[in-house]
Amino acid sequence: MDFYILVGAVIFCMVMSVRAIFTPIESDIHKISISHFLWLVYLYGTICIGFAMLYLLFELKDMSVILDHGIQMSGNFFLKLETSFYFSAMTMFSVGYGELIPIGFGRIIATIQAFVGYTLPAAFVVRTVIDLEQSNK
C-alpha cells in the first residue's frame, strides 16, 4: 500500500510542476530573465528526479524496470538511486548510451519521460511567446 501512495505522490508532484508551465504569470517583465531560466531548470530537475524516484520505487519493490549491462540492477540503495537518476537523466536529455535498458513497465515509463523531455522546450517557448504578446498589449 505504501508503494502505491509513494508512486501517486511522485506523479502528483511532477504533474503539478508541469502544470505550472501553463499558468500565466502576472508581471511587468518584457524579456526573458534569469528567473525564467531558473524556473525551467527547476522544472526539468523536478521531472528528472520524479522519474528517477519512480524507477527506484519499482526496483525496490523487486519489479525490475531497468537492466544494467543486460542484467538486473543490483547493489545497495544508493547504487540503485544513482543508477535510477542516471537513467532518468539520459532518458530526459538524450537517447541514452545503451548500457541501461528499460524492460517491462519501465519501457512505458521511459517513453512517457522521453515525450515529456522533448515537449517541455516547445511548451516553454510557446509560454514565453504568449507572455511577451500579453505584456506588449
One Martini backbone bead per residue (centre of mass of N, CA, C, O) as a GRO file, in nm:
protein
  137
    1MET     BB    1   0.058   0.063  -0.021
    2ASP     BB    2   0.300   0.259   0.004
    3PHE     BB    3   0.388   0.241  -0.289
    4TYR     BB    4   0.132   0.381  -0.415
    5ILE     BB    5   0.159   0.645  -0.261
    6LEU     BB    6   0.439   0.724  -0.369
    7VAL     BB    7   0.372   0.719  -0.667
    8GLY     BB    8   0.143   0.929  -0.648
    9ALA     BB    9   0.319   1.160  -0.530
   10VAL     BB   10   0.519   1.182  -0.763
   11ILE     BB   11   0.314   1.236  -0.988
   12PHE     BB   12   0.187   1.487  -0.863
   13CYS     BB   13   0.443   1.664  -0.861
   14MET     BB   14   0.490   1.657  -1.168
   15VAL     BB   15   0.218   1.772  -1.260
   16MET     BB   16   0.242   2.041  -1.104
   17SER     BB   17   0.496   2.135  -1.252
   18VAL     BB   18   0.382   2.131  -1.543
   19ARG     BB   19   0.135   2.316  -1.490
   20ALA     BB   20   0.301   2.584  -1.456
   21ILE     BB   21   0.343   2.639  -1.767
   22PHE     BB   22   0.013   2.722  -1.791
   23THR     BB   23   0.056   2.960  -1.599
   24PRO     BB   24   0.012   3.273  -1.565
   25ILE     BB   25   0.209   3.568  -1.558
   26GLU     BB   26   0.223   3.850  -1.342
   27SER     BB   27   0.409   4.094  -1.521
   28ASP     BB   28   0.663   4.350  -1.630
   29ILE     BB   29   0.817   4.161  -1.806
   30HIS     BB   30   0.978   4.193  -2.148
   31LYS     BB   31   1.178   3.953  -2.082
   32ILE     BB   32   1.408   3.729  -2.050
   33SER     BB   33   1.512   3.582  -1.752
   34ILE     BB   34   1.668   3.425  -1.496
   35SER     BB   35   1.401   3.321  -1.375
   36HIS     BB   36   1.314   3.157  -1.619
   37PHE     BB   37   1.557   2.969  -1.622
   38LEU     BB   38   1.527   2.858  -1.331
   39TRP     BB   39   1.247   2.743  -1.371
   40LEU     BB   40   1.335   2.536  -1.586
   41VAL     BB   41   1.540   2.387  -1.413
   42TYR     BB   42   1.339   2.301  -1.192
   43LEU     BB   43   1.152   2.145  -1.374
   44TYR     BB   44   1.356   1.939  -1.479
   45GLY     BB   45   1.444   1.838  -1.201
   46THR     BB   46   1.172   1.733  -1.104
   47ILE     BB   47   1.124   1.532  -1.335
   48CYS     BB   48   1.385   1.368  -1.310
   49ILE     BB   49   1.350   1.286  -1.012
   50GLY     BB   50   1.071   1.159  -1.037
   51PHE     BB   51   1.151   0.931  -1.233
   52ALA     BB   52   1.372   0.812  -1.055
   53MET     BB   53   1.175   0.733  -0.826
   54LEU     BB   54   1.011   0.535  -0.992
   55TYR     BB   55   1.235   0.340  -1.061
   56LEU     BB   56   1.319   0.285  -0.767
   57LEU     BB   57   1.052   0.178  -0.655
   58PHE     BB   58   1.037  -0.066  -0.843
   59GLU     BB   59   1.308  -0.191  -0.760
   60LEU     BB   60   1.239  -0.216  -0.450
   61LYS     BB   61   0.979  -0.406  -0.537
   62ASP     BB   62   1.094  -0.619  -0.750
   63MET     BB   63   1.040  -0.444  -1.030
   64SER     BB   64   1.190  -0.467  -1.305
   65VAL     BB   65   1.299  -0.173  -1.530
   66ILE     BB   66   1.622  -0.221  -1.532
   67LEU     BB   67   1.908  -0.279  -1.726
   68ASP     BB   68   2.253  -0.360  -1.647
   69HIS     BB   69   2.421  -0.487  -1.888
   70GLY     BB   70   2.173  -0.719  -1.903
   71ILE     BB   71   2.117  -0.691  -1.594
   72GLN     BB   72   1.999  -0.684  -1.302
   73MET     BB   73   1.968  -0.470  -1.067
   74SER     BB   74   2.217  -0.402  -0.817
   75GLY     BB   75   2.252  -0.339  -0.479
   76ASN     BB   76   2.226  -0.077  -0.310
   77PHE     BB   77   2.043   0.197  -0.267
   78PHE     BB   78   2.253   0.406  -0.386
   79LEU     BB   79   2.303   0.259  -0.652
   80LYS     BB   80   2.009   0.266  -0.747
   81LEU     BB   81   1.979   0.571  -0.736
   82GLU     BB   82   2.203   0.641  -0.935
   83THR     BB   83   2.094   0.475  -1.175
   84SER     BB   84   1.813   0.608  -1.191
   85PHE     BB   85   1.912   0.897  -1.240
   86TYR     BB   86   2.080   0.842  -1.491
   87PHE     BB   87   1.852   0.725  -1.663
   88SER     BB   88   1.669   0.972  -1.646
   89ALA     BB   89   1.864   1.176  -1.775
   90MET     BB   90   1.910   1.022  -2.045
   91THR     BB   91   1.606   1.021  -2.122
   92MET     BB   92   1.554   1.334  -2.107
   93PHE     BB   93   1.831   1.446  -2.285
   94SER     BB   94   1.842   1.170  -2.451
   95VAL     BB   95   1.908   0.840  -2.592
   96GLY     BB   96   2.147   0.738  -2.463
   97TYR     BB   97   2.402   0.467  -2.432
   98GLY     BB   98   2.293   0.140  -2.366
   99GLU     BB   99   2.353   0.019  -2.067
  100LEU     BB  100   2.055   0.104  -2.023
  101ILE     BB  101   1.743  -0.089  -1.998
  102PRO     BB  102   1.424  -0.103  -2.055
  103ILE     BB  103   1.163  -0.293  -1.890
  104GLY     BB  104   0.859  -0.340  -1.926
  105PHE     BB  105   0.722  -0.084  -1.755
  106GLY     BB  106   0.977   0.095  -1.816
  107ARG     BB  107   0.903   0.164  -2.109
  108ILE     BB  108   0.665   0.347  -2.047
  109ILE     BB  109   0.809   0.546  -1.866
  110ALA     BB  110   1.032   0.627  -2.073
  111THR     BB  111   0.839   0.732  -2.290
  112ILE     BB  112   0.711   0.955  -2.123
  113GLN     BB  113   0.974   1.101  -2.053
  114ALA     BB  114   1.066   1.163  -2.341
  115PHE     BB  115   0.819   1.329  -2.417
  116VAL     BB  116   0.853   1.543  -2.200
  117GLY     BB  117   1.149   1.627  -2.274
  118TYR     BB  118   1.063   1.723  -2.576
  119THR     BB  119   0.811   1.927  -2.493
  120LEU     BB  120   0.909   2.146  -2.294
  121PRO     BB  121   1.050   2.350  -2.482
  122ALA     BB  122   0.798   2.419  -2.646
  123ALA     BB  123   0.624   2.515  -2.409
  124PHE     BB  124   0.818   2.742  -2.322
  125VAL     BB  125   0.808   2.906  -2.583
  126VAL     BB  126   0.506   2.952  -2.592
  127ARG     BB  127   0.486   3.088  -2.316
  128THR     BB  128   0.677   3.326  -2.381
  129VAL     BB  129   0.518   3.442  -2.619
  130ILE     BB  130   0.255   3.494  -2.468
  131ASP     BB  131   0.374   3.683  -2.254
  132LEU     BB  132   0.484   3.896  -2.454
  133GLU     BB  133   0.212   3.966  -2.590
  134GLN     BB  134   0.066   4.056  -2.326
  135SER     BB  135   0.278   4.282  -2.248
  136ASN     BB  136   0.232   4.451  -2.527
  137LYS     BB  137  -0.090   4.526  -2.474
   0.00000   0.00000   0.00000
